[in-house]
Amino acid sequence: MKIGFVYLGPLKYRGRLFKQIQTLQQAGFDCMLVHGRTEPVEPDYSQYSFPVLPIRVIQERAKLLTLASQLNFDRKASRLLEQSEVDTVVCVGLTSALAGALAKKRNPRLRFIFDSNELELESYSSRIKQIVWGRIQNHILAYPDVVMHAEQHRLDYFHQTYKTQAHPFLLENLPFFRETNSQKDKTEVVRCVYVGGFMPQRHCAEMLQAFADSSLPVGWTFDMVGFYASRSYEDTIQQLLMGMDLERIRILPPVAHNEMYQLLTDYDIGLAFYENTDLNNYYCAPNKVYDYLQMGMPVITNDYPGLIDIVASNRAGVCLPEVTPQGIQTAIKTIEAEGLSHNISREVRQRYSWENQVERYLQLFA
């Protein structure tokens, strides 16, 4: 069986996509990818174990030109799928899903899986964008055999809100299982980390302020690993840092998905926050939370439904009702005093591992 994936956007950090392809290849399937390239410089596609057919997509400030480029990508991608004679197509994200719908419309025997990793309509701030892509999504949803979601509450909401006959399927953003795990003994050193985009909605300022307090124990340190979402927010953070004691704080560049475990070996506690601006954030399914747990690291995060199910229910960290510097400091003290890292057992890490859902995933392609 030949399976074609379609994805529009920067490719380097798409761990969910790579894990799907790797799983299918190990099971003997032939996989290829049609990539909507938004990177200014073409990636080194030779590093991947599957063929990639790139199509340049222009992301402009002019919204109509961007929309036209995205729709043109879907049209071209559907033709490439047809020429490649794939049996199944997996479209990752709403902006790629139209390609699958067009291909399915021409070939009803094609199996079409829409990987709706995000609640994208709910995350759009522009009302016009919501209307335009809402109509496109309604058209798309007449064609998929399966719609995948990364979080149970997202799945429930999506299939209660949108009309589709597609089979709902939960595929969580889980990491590969890591056999060895060093649970941290109580010491004076507490190394904390945040991995992800630097933006106001991730409470980066509050995290930095929590560790700029000179009254904290000397052994407490904090690294922010990732990239700035905008130049203006970079300026905001740099201004904030100018008034801080930076002995315990570092800003580090992002790492690729296959380097995550190596990065996290240096830390004890992971931080992950999402501002409740929309349902996509409220029903968040963050890779980093699962990565932290796989490394035996307690998590400090929000008290949203999915995060409570993962973190609070397993006593694997602290879910904060409000993100403040003082709340973060108190959460660290709670984790240390109660030894919450010891609750992240091998069984917990197996539950939140990619391998735990591989068999169900492969059944989609049987």
Salt bridges, closest charged atoms under 4 A:
GLU39 OE1 - HIS35 NE2 3.84
GLU42 OE1 - ARG37 NE 3.98
GLU82 OE1 - ARG79 NH1 3.23
GLU82 OE1 - ARG106 NE 3.12
ASP115 OD1 - ARG16 NH2 2.86
GLU118 OE1 - ARG154 NH2 3.55
ASP145 OD2 - LYS104 NZ 2.96
GLU151 OE2 - HIS153 ND1 2.61
GLU172 OE1 - ARG351 NH1 3.16
GLU179 OE2 - ARG346 NH2 2.84
GLU206 OE2 - HIS203 ND1 3.52
ASP223 OD2 - ARG250 NH2 2.57
ASP235 OD1 - ARG231 NE 3.66
ASP268 OD1 - ARG191 NH2 2.79
ASP309 OD2 - HIS153 NE2 3.81
GLU336 OE1 - LYS184 NZ 2.99
GLU338 OE1 - ARG315 NH2 2.54
